[in-house]
Amino acid sequence: MPGSRSSPCASPRPIGARGGPGLDLPVAGLDDVLATAALTGADTIAVTSASETAAQYLRSLSWQLEGTGLELLVAPGAGRGGRPALAHPPVRGAAAARGGAAPGSRGGGGWSRAPLDRAVALAALIALAPVFAVLATAVRLSGPGPVFFRQQRVGVGGAEFTMLKFRSMVDGAHRQVAGLSDGNDADGLLFKMRSDPRVTPVGRWLRRLSLDELPQLVNVLTGTMSLVGPRPPLPEEVARYDSAVSRRLLVRPGLTGLWQISGRSDLSWEEAVRLDLRYVENWSLALDAQILWKTARAVVSASGAY
């Protein structure tokens, strides 16, 4: 390529071209890529081939390059088992992947979706005010305790916030978890029961239609949540995150998301995390619109809600 300059390559083993002259290039390990790029003043890292097992490495490398100013070019088919979620501009007639900025809450034109989220949340809160009044009355009559359930969750950048829901359980339900641990239907870091005795009759109806989630529109209005995003995690979950799972915190958590339209409470913790990471890496306005549409269908069918 005219004007290009070769630098040391990183490979698990030296390779050569059949019938071609040898190249006097140092061969470094995969863990040395960033250090080698800094040492040589490279502005681009090119991956011409990779085994199926290198897919996760390529994804990790693309994450490491965020904010460094380095470009990542990945040849078609390299690490096809799980390539990084990257854009694909043409590079001299051949498709390649280009590492971009860290995933966030901005569209391709640089605009922020937060004002749109807040405008929709405000309009929904005004339109649903009579519904809120009816639901609040039903919760109040269902038994002693507050109308709203408040719980600490973790948002973008690891900042904690208070998430709101209509109360669907008896007052003081959190104190009964230890005695119900044998009936936990969830895995990972969550506690779920299909027939949770702590859920009130009104609460069961609210959960089936996801009406208990409506107060989170207030969280969207205040900017701690988005309409669509990863599931808002608990602080004890985040404390056990590794670097890959921590990428869920790059965007605001959502009132709904891929987990909501893919099984809801029927999903394992690992499956929910996988869907959240997929959302973070592939966010677009079109994806949000698709999720919102499918959320309405999921709520009506009550699939996976308990």
C-alpha positions, -999 to +999 in steps of 0.1 A: +000+000+000+016+033-011+028+054+018+024+026+044+051+015+068+055-020+084+059-023+121+065-053+144+036-079+142+020-097+171+013-134+166+012-165+187+038-179+163+060-168+133+043-172+099+055-168+063+043-166+028+047-196+006+074-189-020+078-154-009+109-136+006+112-134+044+105-102+062+127-089+089+099-081+113+100-087+151+072-111+163+056-101+196+029-118+217-007-109+216-005-093+250+022-069+236+000-052+210-007-019+228+029-016+241+043-023+206+020+002+190+031+029+215+068+020+210+066+023+173+043+052+170+017+032+150-016+048+143-033+016+131-035-020+142-044-044+114-056-080+119-053-100+087-063-134+100-073-150+133-085-183+145-119-190+159-105-189+194-092-153+188-127-138+185-129-128+222-094-114+220-104-092+191-133-079+210-112-073+241-086-055+219-112-032+204-123-023+239-087-015+250-082+008+220-111+030+230-098+065+237-063+058+224-067+073+190-055+040+174-075+025+145-083-012+144-087-028+110-100-064+108-100-083+076-133-100+066-136-134+083-109-128+109-123-141+142-157-147+127-167-166+158-175-134+175-160-103+159-161-070+176-192-050+170-176-024+147-185-004+116-173-016+082-159+011+059-141+000+027-103+000+028-088+000-007-114-023-021-115-047+009-139-046+038-123-041+072-135-032+107-127+002+122-126+007+160-146+036+170-153+056+202-166+039+233-202+029+232-225+055+247-257+074+244-250+093+212-262+086+177-239+085+147-244+122+142-231+130+177-265+140+191-275+129+225-306+108+230-311+120+266-334+149+256-356+126+235-358+101+264-368+128+288-394+143+264-410+110+259-410+102+296-426+136+305-453+131+278-460+095+291-462+107+327-487+133+318-508+110+297-507+082+322-514+103+353-550+088+357-535+053+354-509+062+381-537+073+404-556+041+399-526+019+404-514+038+434-548+034+450-548-003+443-513-007+459-524+013+489-554-009+495-534-041+490-519-039+525-497-019+548-466-003+533-456+025+509-470+028+474-436+030+459-407+005+463-373+022+463-341+003+456-305+013+450-293+004+416-262+012+396-263+034+366-239+048+340-203+050+351-210+031+383-231+059+399-258+046+423-293+059+421-327+052+436-349+032+412-387+034+416-414+008+412-450+003+424-447-019+454-457-055+445-446-073+476-456-072+513-439-046+533-405-057+546-402-085+519-364-081+518-361-095+553-377-128+542-351-136+515-329-158+537-358-181+546-368-186+509-334-192+495-341-229+488-369-219+464-347-196+443-354-202+406-326-179+394-289-185+390-260-161+391-265-131+415-303-127+414-331-141+435-363-150+417-393-173+425-421-181+401-445-184+431-430-159+455-452-159+486-442-123+493-459-110+462-494-095+469-524-104+446-524-068+433-486-071+429-489-103+409-512-085+384-489-055+382-459-077+375-477-098+348-484-066+328-451-049+339-472-020+353-450-020+384-422-006+362-441+025+352-427+047+380-393+043+363-405+069+339-395+093+367-360+079+366-359+085+329-371+120+333-344+128+359-317+113+337-307+083+357-323+058+333-331+056+296-362+042+280-341+014+265-309+000+279-293-028+300-311-040+330-303-018+360-280-039+382-278-042+420-247-029+437-238-064+449-239-076+413-216-048+401-191-056+429-186-090+413-183-078+377-152-085+356-139-060+331-160-074+303-193-073+322-185-038+335-192-025+300-229-027+309-222+005+328-211+025+297-247+034+290-277+043+312-298+013+323-332+011+306-369+007+315-368-020+289-342-038+269-332-069+250-336-089+282-372-077+284-382-090+250-361-122+252-376-140+281-376-115+311-374-135+343-370-168+325-335-158+314-305-169+334-282-142+347-255-151+321-280-148+293-292-114+305-257-102+307-249-114+272-279-095+259-270-064+277-235-064+263-248-070+228-270-039+233-241-018+245-219-027+215-247-024+189-268+005+201-287+024+174-320+044+173-334+017+150-326-010+176-343+011+204-374+015+182-375-023+176-371-031+213-399-007+223-422-022+197-414-058+209-417-047+245-454-039+239-459-074+225-440-090+254-461-071+280-494-082+264-483-118+262-470-117+298-442-141+288-416-146+314-432-123+339-433-133+376 
